[in-house]
């Protein structure tokens, strides 16, 4: 498994990954499918904040997306903004493997702890992150007026 930097020529792959999980899209953005224009805007917004975005490649297949922000301007923490695995590839260990790649990057950058947010209604997300040792520390309301449970973890 390796990370491939997000690029315009990979937009269709990213869109396919994002749109493979209509439940996640529904709880996060109140819609089942993202358009290419919305994805381009999401990537642009992330880059303006300094986010780094990658596709997760396993063999010849792109199985997911990971995006992180080394220093969130609102709290100074490193944030894992997105870890999404293609719906049909979920429950095959790709999320844990991608998380290990993230940990390796964070260790190399001497990050001791990081945060992430899970939409309150995303029960599968809460289960996954709790299994990974994440601990809830706060809740906030995001720009889409969704309640977000903020989790934190030391980089192992």
PyMOL commands that set and color helices and strands:
alter all, ss='L'
color gray80, all
select helices_A, chain A and resi 8-18+22-29+36-49+87-89+94-108+123-131
alter helices_A, ss='H'
color red, helices_A
select strands_A, chain A and resi 2-5+52-58+61-69+78-85+113-119+135-141+147-154
alter strands_A, ss='S'
color yellow, strands_A
deselect
rebuild
show_as cartoon
